[in-house]
Amino acid sequence: MMVETELSILVVDDDPMIVQSIFEMLNDEIKAYTFLQANSGRIAFNVALTKLPRLIITDWDMPDLNGIELLRQLKANPLTADIPVIMATGVMVTSEHLRHALEVGAIDFLRKPIDQIELKARVNAMLTLSNHIEEIKLMNETIQDSNVFLQYLINIIPNPIVHYDITGTILVFNQSFRWAFDTDKDNFQSFYNYFLKDGVEIHLTNDRKIIEGQIPIAKYESHVTYADETKHDALFTKVPVKNKSGDVKGILCVINDVTEMKKQHADDIQKHKSELAGISMRLIQSSELNEKIMRDIEKLVEMGNESNRDLLEGLATSYKTAVNDNIWVEFEKRFNDVHVDFYHSLSMAHPDLTGNERKLCAFLKLDMSSKEIATITFQNAKSIDMARYRLRKKLGLEGEDSLQGYLMKF
């Protein structure tokens, strides 16, 4: 990891007068930097390790450790390998020597005696290079940290997650994907290879739509065969992975096993169907009893005197309305538990249906007869037959079309 240090320049020479001269020539030009000095290659290496200067200017010929040996040690250590080094050379250094210094790792050269304008130009250029190097290192560390965090994040998610490019080549996957498909053993390179047994066309079709920008996200169900050869139902959720220009470069896919959920849902539906059948039967029986009570009230109306007749008629009407409403509330609750999307789908296809027509559709969906519907709704069977006739016309059904068969589609 990059160490935060102060901005500094290390000057290495066994002649203190040359070191002082370089300091003076650069002092007015580069005020943001601290100047460090060393009078030998060995001391310079230790200073470089502890201070990590942005630039090193070193003499070629020094006692105990010359400039070439210092370069070798600097480039061999990961902490100092990227520090630019300018080699200050005497007039006796040959072109072959310079070539050798470049091979070892020197970035540039200065001839002694050092010219101030040349020194400033080369130092400024090297500091710009050094700053770019540090920025790149920081960016790489940020990317590496982000990748480590991303890998950790997707590994703690229990669902299999996989990222692949637009050709299907897998780039990243989490532990759940590895365990589900045993990637270490088979080492498949393509996402689609995992789904050859269960039909790959649905994956290719949805991926093509994402890549071409037809849809922003894909959600669909498909079968999956895991590494242990067990078959499951899975919900695939896919989103595009784009570059800075907005071009789709890959797809991120999350696989959610819905086998148990669908089984539980099927069990719940069967349970609700049984409850609905039971409640329908009880409603019919209850309605028959309520109908008898209504007839008794009507007899009281006929037998009562003029002053009580209005009261009894009002009581009969209120009772009929209350019972009818309570029956419908209980029935509709059970019905919606079983046929979740029936009303929505019916309204989308036929938005002009009235509330009573929608109720009639629900009763017919359960294959109830006109007599049973009449009993529940306190109407006579002829009224229900007429309502069914009008409903057929409104739904656009022809003479031979089955009304109940049509409603079974919703």
C-alpha angles and dihedrals in degrees: 000000000000115000118222109234137163117268108264145160121215118211116194123194135128089223108079091197091062091048091051091047092054091048092052094047092052102034098088093040102049108035096156093066131081115223119229126188140199130178097207140035093244094054090043092056092052091048091049091052094052101036102030095209120206091232138016124205109191137179118239101222115049135143123258094008121021127207095268093052091046089053091052092052093046093051092045093058117075091215094058103024094099098048109113113237126203114199117216108209138187125235092260094065111109130218089253089057090051092050090051091050091052090051090052092051114275113147100198145352139233124198119221129266085054118227113220096221092048091046093052093046094050095043093050090049092049093047090053088051091047092051091051090051091053091048091051091048091050091048091049091050090050091050092047092048090049092049092049090049092046091050090048091047096052092043093059091052107095095214120085109259126188134176118202136168126248091273091056096253109148115238105171135006135171132236093265091058090047092052095044096050101024092232093176091063101041098027094198114188098201128065090217094058090073093062104043091109093054102040122280099204095087090056094047092048095051093042091052090053091051094047092048091049095243092129131021094213136012125215121175142141125242140157121267131198111205127209091267088058093247115140121227141174113243138186112221118206115188133181130179122254109216136191124229090276091057095250116143108245100167149343131254112211129192117193117205117190107223098173096109092039092054091047090051090046091051090049090049092049091051090048092049091047090055090047091048092051090049095047091047091055092047090048091054091049091045091048091052089053091046090050090055090050089051091053090050090052090050090053089052088052090054093046097042126093124255094266094055097041096081091047093051093045090052090048091051093050094047092047092049092050094046094048092046092051093047092049092051095047092053093043094048093051092055092042093054091050089062104030100038100170100030099104094041094050092044092050092048091054096038111021093167096067116121124230093257091049091052089051091051090051090054092052091048090048086064090051093245119168124238089253093054092047090047091052093052095045097041092242132120122258093247090059090052091048090052091048090051091051092052090046092054090054092048092050090050096242121161125225097272096040115109113236093202092043090054093050091051088069091069 
